[in-house]
């Protein structure tokens, strides 16, 4: 699944996704990638935030947390 399909499917599922890379944190050797998910698709459990030094790890952290929530998130295993 490509990133555009993934984001569209999340959006249709009621999830707002913000993906960010921070150049300052990158040069400092920190965790420049941040993923934040919010919206009615997450229910009353609030938002999800993940940070990592790599994009793939950041996405995996966020999607692992999303799969742990109630709802139909089994399709997220397709992107592993």
PASEKE-966289 format. One record per atom (N, C-alpha, C, CB): residue in one letter; atom name; x, y, z negated. Coordinates in pm, whole numbers, padded with zeros to 5 digits. Atoms other than C-alpha are relative to their C-alpha. Glycine has a CB too. Layout:
+------+------+--------+--------+--------+
: resn : name :     c1 :     c2 :     c3 :
+------+------+--------+--------+--------+
:    A :   CA :      X :      Y :      Z :
...
+------+------+--------+--------+--------+
! end
This chain:
+------+------+--------+--------+--------+
: resn : name :     c1 :     c2 :     c3 :
+------+------+--------+--------+--------+
:    X :    N :  00086 : -00117 :  00000 :
:    X :   CA :  00000 :  00000 :  00000 :
:    X :    C :  00090 :  00123 :  00000 :
:    X :   CB : -00097 :  00000 : -00123 :
:    X :    N : -00083 : -00120 :  00000 :
:    X :   CA :  00146 :  00337 :  00089 :
:    X :    C : -00052 :  00101 : -00102 :
:    X :   CB :  00003 :  00063 :  00140 :
:    X :    N :  00031 : -00097 :  00107 :
:    X :   CA :  00142 :  00635 : -00146 :
:    X :    C : -00129 :  00076 :  00029 :
:    X :   CB :  00116 :  00099 : -00016 :
:    X :    N :  00123 : -00072 : -00034 :
:    X :   CA : -00137 :  00815 :  00045 :
:    X :    C : -00122 : -00086 : -00029 :
:    X :   CB :  00002 :  00042 :  00147 :
:    X :    N :  00112 :  00090 :  00028 :
:    X :   CA : -00368 :  00513 :  00027 :
:    X :    C : -00020 : -00016 : -00150 :
:    X :   CB :  00025 : -00138 :  00065 :
:    X :    N :  00006 :  00015 :  00145 :
:    X :   CA : -00284 :  00468 : -00339 :
:    X :    C : -00066 :  00120 : -00066 :
:    X :   CB :  00140 : -00021 : -00056 :
:    X :    N :  00056 : -00121 :  00060 :
:    X :   CA : -00361 :  00828 : -00430 :
:    X :    C : -00147 :  00018 :  00036 :
:    X :   CB :  00080 :  00122 :  00044 :
:    X :    N :  00140 : -00011 : -00040 :
:    X :   CA : -00684 :  00827 : -00230 :
:    X :    C : -00087 : -00099 : -00078 :
:    X :   CB : -00015 : -00026 :  00151 :
:    X :    N :  00078 :  00100 :  00073 :
:    X :   CA : -00800 :  00507 : -00400 :
:    X :    C : -00015 :  00041 : -00147 :
:    X :   CB :  00068 : -00139 :  00010 :
:    X :    N :  00010 : -00049 :  00138 :
:    X :   CA : -00719 :  00650 : -00744 :
:    X :    C : -00099 :  00115 : -00008 :
:    X :   CB :  00138 :  00045 : -00051 :
:    X :    N :  00093 : -00113 : -00002 :
:    X :   CA : -00904 :  00971 : -00655 :
:    X :    C : -00144 : -00046 :  00010 :
:    X :   CB :  00032 :  00093 :  00114 :
:    X :    N :  00137 :  00053 : -00013 :
:    X :   CA : -01211 :  00775 : -00544 :
:    X :    C : -00045 : -00073 : -00125 :
:    X :   CB : -00009 : -00094 :  00120 :
:    X :    N :  00032 :  00070 :  00125 :
:    X :   CA : -01191 :  00589 : -00876 :
:    X :    C : -00016 :  00097 : -00116 :
:    X :   CB :  00110 : -00101 : -00032 :
:    X :    N :  00021 : -00100 :  00105 :
:    X :   CA : -01223 :  00916 : -01070 :
:    X :    C :  00126 :  00036 : -00077 :
:    X :   CB : -00103 : -00049 : -00095 :
:    X :    N : -00126 : -00030 :  00068 :
:    X :   CA : -00855 :  00960 : -01154 :
:    X :    C :  00071 :  00114 :  00075 :
:    X :   CB :  00091 : -00126 : -00008 :
:    X :    N : -00082 : -00107 : -00053 :
:    X :   CA : -00666 :  01285 : -01100 :
:    X :    C :  00144 : -00033 : -00030 :
:    X :   CB : -00041 :  00140 : -00060 :
:    X :    N : -00140 :  00040 :  00015 :
:    X :   CA : -00295 :  01221 : -01044 :
:    X :    C :  00091 :  00118 :  00032 :
:    X :   CB :  00033 : -00121 :  00091 :
:    X :    N : -00105 : -00099 : -00024 :
:    X :   CA : -00005 :  01462 : -01077 :
:    X :    C :  00132 : -00073 : -00010 :
:    X :   CB : -00008 :  00121 : -00101 :
:    X :    N : -00132 :  00061 : -00004 :
:    X :   CA :  00339 :  01338 : -00977 :
:    X :    C :  00101 :  00112 :  00020 :
:    X :   CB :  00010 : -00107 :  00114 :
:    X :    N : -00095 : -00111 : -00002 :
:    X :   CA :  00637 :  01564 : -01042 :
:    X :    C :  00142 : -00053 : -00011 :
:    X :   CB : -00029 :  00099 : -00114 :
:    X :    N : -00143 :  00023 :  00020 :
:    X :   CA :  01013 :  01556 : -01001 :
:    X :    C :  00060 :  00135 : -00038 :
:    X :   CB :  00069 : -00061 :  00129 :
:    X :    N : -00055 : -00123 :  00056 :
:    X :   CA :  01207 :  01814 : -01201 :
:    X :    C :  00150 :  00007 :  00029 :
:    X :   CB : -00026 :  00007 : -00153 :
:    X :    N : -00141 : -00012 : -00040 :
:    X :   CA :  01537 :  01929 : -01052 :
:    X :    C :  00092 :  00028 : -00119 :
:    X :   CB :  00015 :  00111 :  00103 :
:    X :    N : -00083 : -00029 :  00117 :
:    X :   CA :  01668 :  02062 : -01385 :
:    X :    C :  00027 : -00127 : -00080 :
:    X :   CB : -00067 :  00106 : -00090 :
:    X :    N : -00017 :  00125 :  00073 :
:    X :   CA :  01609 :  01732 : -01561 :
:    X :    C :  00085 : -00098 :  00079 :
:    X :   CB : -00136 : -00062 : -00033 :
:    X :    N : -00079 :  00088 : -00084 :
:    X :   CA :  01766 :  01554 : -01264 :
:    X :    C :  00149 :  00031 : -00015 :
:    X :   CB : -00043 :  00013 :  00148 :
:    X :    N : -00140 : -00039 :  00011 :
:    X :   CA :  02090 :  01753 : -01289 :
:    X :    C :  00055 : -00024 : -00140 :
:    X :   CB :  00016 :  00146 :  00037 :
:    X :    N : -00042 :  00024 :  00138 :
:    X :   CA :  02100 :  01704 : -01667 :
:    X :    C :  00011 : -00149 : -00031 :
:    X :   CB : -00097 :  00065 : -00097 :
:    X :    N : -00006 :  00144 :  00022 :
:    X :   CA :  02081 :  01326 : -01623 :
:    X :    C : -00117 : -00053 : -00080 :
:    X :   CB :  00127 : -00036 : -00069 :
:    X :    N :  00117 :  00040 :  00076 :
:    X :   CA :  01739 :  01308 : -01784 :
:    X :    C : -00097 : -00085 :  00080 :
:    X :   CB : -00071 :  00121 : -00053 :
:    X :    N :  00107 :  00074 : -00067 :
:    X :   CA :  01410 :  01159 : -01671 :
:    X :    C : -00078 :  00099 :  00086 :
:    X :   CB : -00093 : -00073 : -00103 :
:    X :    N :  00061 : -00104 : -00082 :
:    X :   CA :  01308 :  01380 : -01379 :
:    X :    C : -00140 : -00031 :  00051 :
:    X :   CB :  00088 :  00028 :  00115 :
:    X :    N :  00132 :  00036 : -00054 :
:    X :   CA :  00998 :  01187 : -01272 :
:    X :    C : -00105 : -00001 : -00110 :
:    X :   CB :  00005 : -00137 :  00069 :
:    X :    N :  00112 : -00003 :  00094 :
:    X :   CA :  00669 :  01253 : -01450 :
:    X :    C : -00128 : -00032 :  00076 :
:    X :   CB : -00011 :  00138 : -00071 :
:    X :    N :  00130 :  00036 : -00055 :
:    X :   CA :  00331 :  01096 : -01373 :
:    X :    C : -00104 :  00029 : -00107 :
:    X :   CB : -00005 : -00150 :  00046 :
:    X :    N :  00111 : -00028 :  00092 :
:    X :   CA :  00014 :  01229 : -01536 :
:    X :    C : -00128 : -00037 :  00070 :
:    X :   CB : -00001 :  00151 : -00046 :
:    X :    N :  00131 :  00037 : -00052 :
:    X :   CA : -00329 :  01077 : -01482 :
:    X :    C : -00106 :  00042 : -00100 :
:    X :   CB : -00009 : -00153 :  00029 :
:    X :    N :  00111 : -00043 :  00084 :
:    X :   CA : -00655 :  01217 : -01615 :
:    X :    C : -00128 : -00015 :  00081 :
:    X :   CB :  00019 :  00147 : -00050 :
:    X :    N :  00127 :  00001 : -00072 :
:    X :   CA : -01021 :  01235 : -01525 :
:    X :    C : -00098 : -00101 : -00054 :
:    X :   CB :  00023 : -00027 :  00144 :
:    X :    N :  00107 :  00086 :  00050 :
:    X :   CA : -01349 :  01053 : -01578 :
:    X :    C :  00027 : -00149 :  00022 :
:    X :   CB : -00129 :  00038 :  00065 :
:    X :    N : -00031 :  00140 : -00024 :
:    X :   CA : -01209 :  00728 : -01435 :
:    X :    C :  00075 : -00066 : -00113 :
:    X :   CB :  00080 : -00012 :  00124 :
:    X :    N : -00074 :  00054 :  00115 :
:    X :   CA : -01000 :  00689 : -01750 :
:    X :    C : -00088 : -00017 : -00122 :
:    X :   CB :  00116 :  00090 : -00033 :
:    X :    N :  00091 :  00010 :  00114 :
:    X :   CA : -01302 :  00703 : -01977 :
:    X :    C :  00037 :  00099 : -00108 :
:    X :   CB :  00001 : -00140 : -00055 :
:    X :    N : -00023 : -00090 :  00112 :
:    X :   CA : -01283 :  00859 : -02318 :
:    X :    C :  00137 : -00018 : -00065 :
:    X :   CB : -00107 : -00020 : -00104 :
:    X :    N : -00129 :  00030 :  00060 :
:    X :   CA : -00934 :  00727 : -02384 :
:    X :    C :  00104 :  00108 :  00029 :
:    X :   CB :  00050 : -00132 :  00050 :
:    X :    N : -00092 : -00109 : -00025 :
:    X :   CA : -00776 :  01047 : -02257 :
:    X :    C :  00089 : -00022 :  00121 :
:    X :   CB :  00085 :  00022 : -00119 :
:    X :    N : -00087 :  00003 : -00117 :
:    X :   CA : -00489 :  01091 : -02018 :
:    X :    C :  00114 : -00100 : -00019 :
:    X :   CB :  00057 :  00140 :  00026 :
:    X :    N : -00118 :  00087 :  00000 :
:    X :   CA : -00187 :  00879 : -01927 :
:    X :    C :  00117 :  00083 :  00049 :
:    X :   CB : -00022 : -00128 :  00091 :
:    X :    N : -00121 : -00070 : -00041 :
:    X :   CA :  00164 :  01019 : -01906 :
:    X :    C :  00116 : -00099 : -00003 :
:    X :   CB :  00029 :  00123 : -00093 :
:    X :    N : -00119 :  00085 : -00006 :
:    X :   CA :  00480 :  00839 : -01798 :
:    X :    C :  00116 :  00085 :  00051 :
:    X :   CB : -00023 : -00126 :  00092 :
:    X :    N : -00121 : -00069 : -00044 :
:    X :   CA :  00836 :  00966 : -01754 :
:    X :    C :  00110 : -00102 :  00019 :
:    X :   CB :  00043 :  00110 : -00103 :
:    X :    N : -00109 :  00094 : -00025 :
:    X :   CA :  01137 :  00792 : -01607 :
:    X :    C :  00107 :  00064 :  00087 :
:    X :   CB : -00053 : -00126 :  00066 :
:    X :    N : -00109 : -00046 : -00085 :
:    X :   CA :  01466 :  00831 : -01424 :
:    X :    C : -00019 : -00041 :  00146 :
:    X :   CB :  00132 : -00053 : -00052 :
:    X :    N :  00026 :  00040 : -00138 :
:    X :   CA :  01326 :  00658 : -01113 :
:    X :    C : -00149 :  00008 :  00029 :
:    X :   CB :  00053 : -00143 :  00026 :
:    X :    N :  00141 : -00009 : -00042 :
:    X :   CA :  01003 :  00702 : -00919 :
:    X :    C : -00069 : -00134 : -00019 :
:    X :   CB : -00010 :  00044 :  00146 :
:    X :    N :  00067 :  00129 :  00009 :
:    X :   CA :  00928 :  00330 : -00903 :
:    X :    C : -00028 : -00039 : -00145 :
:    X :   CB :  00084 : -00108 :  00066 :
:    X :    N :  00022 :  00032 :  00141 :
:    X :   CA :  00972 :  00285 : -01279 :
:    X :    C : -00108 :  00089 : -00060 :
:    X :   CB :  00131 :  00016 : -00079 :
:    X :    N :  00101 : -00093 :  00051 :
:    X :   CA :  00762 :  00592 : -01353 :
:    X :    C : -00140 : -00045 :  00042 :
:    X :   CB :  00028 :  00144 :  00052 :
:    X :    N :  00130 :  00048 : -00049 :
:    X :   CA :  00477 :  00462 : -01134 :
:    X :    C : -00039 : -00129 : -00070 :
:    X :   CB :  00005 : -00021 :  00152 :
:    X :    N :  00030 :  00127 :  00065 :
:    X :   CA :  00501 :  00115 : -01285 :
:    X :    C : -00043 :  00021 : -00145 :
:    X :   CB :  00122 : -00093 :  00006 :
:    X :    N :  00040 : -00030 :  00138 :
:    X :   CA :  00486 :  00255 : -01640 :
:    X :    C : -00144 :  00052 : -00005 :
:    X :   CB :  00096 :  00104 : -00062 :
:    X :    N :  00134 : -00059 : -00002 :
:    X :   CA :  00179 :  00463 : -01556 :
:    X :    C : -00106 : -00101 :  00037 :
:    X :   CB : -00005 :  00115 :  00095 :
:    X :    N :  00100 :  00096 : -00045 :
:    X :   CA : -00001 :  00184 : -01372 :
:    X :    C : -00017 : -00115 : -00098 :
:    X :   CB :  00038 : -00055 :  00136 :
:    X :    N :  00012 :  00101 :  00106 :
:    X :   CA :  00076 : -00068 : -01647 :
:    X :    C : -00095 :  00051 : -00108 :
:    X :   CB :  00139 : -00035 : -00061 :
:    X :    N :  00090 : -00059 :  00102 :
:    X :   CA : -00094 :  00168 : -01893 :
:    X :    C : -00142 :  00010 :  00052 :
:    X :   CB :  00051 :  00140 : -00041 :
:    X :    N :  00134 : -00009 : -00058 :
:    X :   CA : -00386 :  00219 : -01655 :
:    X :    C : -00065 : -00138 :  00006 :
:    X :   CB :  00006 :  00062 :  00142 :
:    X :    N :  00057 :  00136 : -00004 :
:    X :   CA : -00433 : -00159 : -01608 :
:    X :    C : -00044 : -00046 : -00138 :
:    X :   CB :  00102 : -00098 :  00057 :
:    X :    N :  00036 :  00037 :  00137 :
:    X :   CA : -00450 : -00190 : -01989 :
:    X :    C : -00131 :  00064 : -00045 :
:    X :   CB :  00111 :  00039 : -00096 :
:    X :    N :  00125 : -00069 :  00033 :
:    X :   CA : -00753 :  00043 : -01993 :
:    X :    C : -00119 : -00081 :  00049 :
:    X :   CB : -00004 :  00142 :  00060 :
:    X :    N :  00122 :  00064 : -00050 :
:    X :   CA : -01110 : -00071 : -01951 :
:    X :    C : -00031 :  00054 :  00139 :
:    X :   CB : -00120 :  00024 : -00097 :
:    X :    N :  00034 : -00039 : -00135 :
:    X :   CA : -01236 : -00060 : -01597 :
:    X :    C :  00058 : -00098 :  00101 :
:    X :   CB :  00051 :  00140 :  00029 :
:    X :    N : -00041 :  00088 : -00108 :
:    X :   CA : -01167 : -00221 : -01263 :
:    X :    C :  00133 :  00046 :  00058 :
:    X :   CB : -00108 : -00006 :  00110 :
:    X :    N : -00133 : -00043 : -00044 :
:    X :   CA : -00791 : -00169 : -01226 :
:    X :    C :  00085 : -00115 :  00051 :
:    X :   CB :  00072 :  00069 : -00114 :
:    X :    N : -00076 :  00116 : -00046 :
:    X :   CA : -00690 : -00518 : -01111 :
:    X :    C :  00064 :  00024 :  00136 :
:    X :   CB : -00090 : -00122 :  00008 :
:    X :    N : -00055 : -00027 : -00133 :
:    X :   CA : -00632 : -00383 : -00760 :
:    X :    C :  00138 :  00066 : -00007 :
:    X :   CB : -00096 :  00089 :  00080 :
:    X :    N : -00132 : -00062 :  00015 :
:    X :   CA : -00329 : -00198 : -00896 :
:    X :    C :  00113 : -00102 :  00006 :
:    X :   CB :  00008 :  00076 : -00131 :
:    X :    N : -00104 :  00102 : -00011 :
:    X :   CA : -00142 : -00530 : -00898 :
:    X :    C :  00048 : -00011 :  00145 :
:    X :   CB : -00052 : -00137 : -00050 :
:    X :    N : -00038 :  00004 : -00140 :
:    X :   CA : -00137 : -00497 : -00517 :
:    X :    C :  00126 :  00082 :  00029 :
:    X :   CB : -00114 :  00051 :  00086 :
:    X :    N : -00110 : -00091 : -00031 :
:    X :   CA :  00130 : -00226 : -00539 :
:    X :    C :  00133 : -00044 : -00062 :
:    X :   CB : -00034 :  00139 : -00047 :
:    X :    N : -00123 :  00042 :  00065 :
:    X :   CA :  00386 : -00417 : -00744 :
:    X :    C :  00099 : -00053 :  00100 :
:    X :   CB : -00028 : -00105 : -00104 :
+------+------+--------+--------+--------+
! end
